[in-house]
């Protein structure tokens, strides 16, 4: 079992920045890929950024050049640095971990970009 706890969401003006954190606990040695997803009202959940156990990253086209995912193994933590935020980035952001062929999710953290 893996537990994921996100933090760092909030209200920010367009053009601002936020950093989301996700701390993993439990069977952390079984974790392979991790990522951040988001879900806006009335829309499907979508991948924002992913990072493999080896550190390779991938991003949704809509966030390339603005968001950066990183992983600190000693702290069992994955971060999402979000810069140049836009109103269309408003969503609930979820941390995800793939471990032992199972997929785990955090509870989500709200990000609202508005003036």
C-alpha positions as CSV (number, residue, x, y, z in Angstrom):
1,X,0.0,0.0,0.0
2,X,1.1,3.5,-0.8
3,X,-0.3,6.7,0.7
4,X,0.0,10.1,-1.1
5,X,-0.6,13.5,0.5
6,X,-0.6,16.6,-1.6
7,X,-0.2,20.2,-0.5
8,X,0.6,23.6,-2.0
9,X,-2.6,24.5,-3.8
10,X,-4.3,27.8,-3.5
11,X,-5.5,31.0,-5.2
12,X,-3.0,32.8,-7.5
13,X,-3.3,35.6,-10.0
14,X,-2.6,34.9,-13.7
15,X,1.1,34.9,-14.3
16,X,1.9,33.8,-10.8
17,X,3.5,30.7,-9.5
18,X,2.8,27.8,-7.1
19,X,4.7,24.7,-6.1
20,X,2.7,21.5,-5.3
21,X,4.2,18.8,-3.1
22,X,3.3,15.2,-2.8
23,X,4.7,13.0,0.0
24,X,4.5,9.3,-0.4
25,X,4.5,6.8,2.6
26,X,4.0,3.1,3.0
27,X,5.5,0.7,0.5
28,X,7.6,3.5,-1.1
29,X,10.3,1.1,-2.4
30,X,7.7,-0.4,-4.8
31,X,7.0,3.0,-6.4
32,X,8.0,3.3,-10.1
33,X,6.5,6.2,-12.0
34,X,4.9,9.2,-10.4
35,X,3.0,12.0,-11.8
36,X,0.6,14.9,-11.5
37,X,-2.9,14.9,-13.0
38,X,-5.6,17.5,-13.0
39,X,-9.3,17.7,-13.4
40,X,-11.3,20.8,-14.1
41,X,-15.1,21.0,-13.6
42,X,-16.9,19.1,-16.3
43,X,-13.7,17.8,-17.8
44,X,-11.9,14.5,-17.7
45,X,-8.8,14.0,-15.6
46,X,-5.7,14.6,-17.6
47,X,-2.0,14.0,-17.2
48,X,0.0,17.1,-16.5
49,X,3.5,15.8,-15.9
50,X,5.1,12.4,-15.2
51,X,8.5,11.3,-13.9
52,X,9.9,7.8,-14.0
53,X,11.9,6.0,-11.3
54,X,15.0,6.9,-13.3
55,X,14.1,10.6,-13.6
56,X,12.8,10.8,-17.1
57,X,10.0,13.4,-17.5
58,X,7.1,14.1,-19.8
59,X,4.6,16.9,-19.9
60,X,1.3,17.8,-21.4
61,X,1.7,20.2,-24.4
62,X,-0.3,22.8,-22.5
63,X,2.2,23.1,-19.7
64,X,5.5,22.6,-21.5
65,X,7.9,25.4,-20.6
66,X,5.8,26.5,-17.7
67,X,5.7,23.5,-15.3
68,X,8.5,21.4,-13.9
69,X,8.2,18.1,-12.2
70,X,10.9,16.8,-9.9
71,X,11.4,14.0,-7.4
72,X,13.5,13.8,-4.3
73,X,14.0,10.2,-3.3
74,X,15.4,10.8,0.1
75,X,12.2,12.7,1.0
76,X,9.8,10.4,-0.9
77,X,8.5,13.6,-2.4
78,X,7.5,14.7,-5.9
79,X,7.1,18.4,-6.7
80,X,5.3,20.3,-9.4
81,X,6.6,23.8,-9.9
82,X,4.0,25.8,-11.8
83,X,5.0,29.2,-13.3
84,X,3.2,31.6,-15.6
85,X,-0.1,30.2,-14.5
86,X,-3.2,30.8,-16.6
87,X,-6.9,30.7,-15.7
88,X,-7.2,27.5,-17.7
89,X,-4.8,25.8,-15.3
90,X,-7.6,26.0,-12.7
91,X,-8.3,22.5,-11.5
92,X,-8.0,20.0,-8.7
93,X,-4.5,18.5,-9.0
94,X,-3.9,14.9,-8.0
95,X,-0.6,13.1,-7.3
96,X,-0.3,9.6,-8.7
97,X,2.1,6.7,-8.1
98,X,2.4,3.4,-9.9
99,X,3.6,0.7,-7.6
100,X,3.5,-3.1,-7.9
101,X,1.1,-2.9,-10.9
102,X,-1.3,-0.8,-8.9
103,X,-2.1,2.9,-9.2
104,X,-2.5,5.1,-6.2
105,X,-4.0,8.6,-5.9
106,X,-3.8,11.4,-3.4
107,X,-6.8,13.3,-2.2
108,X,-6.2,16.3,-4.5
109,X,-5.4,19.9,-4.0
110,X,-7.3,22.8,-5.5
111,X,-5.5,25.3,-7.7
112,X,-7.4,28.4,-8.8
113,X,-5.9,31.0,-11.1
114,X,-8.0,34.2,-11.1
115,X,-7.6,37.9,-10.8
